[in-house]
Amino acid sequence: MIHFVIEVTYTAPLERIDQLLAAHRAFLQTGYDRGLLLMSGPQNPRVGGFILARAASRDDVESFFRADPFHQEKAATYRFTEFNPVKRQPALEAWCGSK
């Protein structure tokens, strides 16, 4: 698996983001259920968010996020950065390993 930091940057006003937030979080839950996502949350100040993910390929992770309501409603942009988690807490071994 390839690991990614995904930076989400809002392109819509926070009022619109708030309208889409429940659908966005429901979408993210599908990624958690599939084992693609480790954690996610908003930036402070609230200009976007960060997500830690893994996928078989960059195309797979980008394809997954095309279904995000933030993307579909053109309310955010995404920056995908691949990284190799060579150091980590022991509790993350199973998630970072070749599961």
PEHUWO-V635072 format. One line per field, one symbol per residue. ss: DSSP state (2 for helix, 1 for strand, 0 for the rest). psi: psi as a letter, one per 40 degrees, with the letter a starting at -180 (. if undefined). burial: b if it has 9 or more other C-alpha atoms within 8 Angstrom, else e. A space follows every 10 residues. Layout:
ss: ???
psi: ???
burial: ???
This chain:
ss: 0111111111 0002222222 2222222222 2220001111 1100000111 1111100222 2222200022 2200011111 1110000002 222222000
psi: ihiihhhhhh eiidddddde dddddddddd dddeedidii iiihigeaii hhiiididdd ddddeeehdd ddefeiihhh hiihgdhiid eeddddaf.
burial: bbbbbbbbbb ebeeebbeeb eeebeebbee bbeeebbbeb ebbeeebbbb bbbbbeebeb bbeeeebbbb bbebbbbeeb ebeeeeeeee eebeeeeee
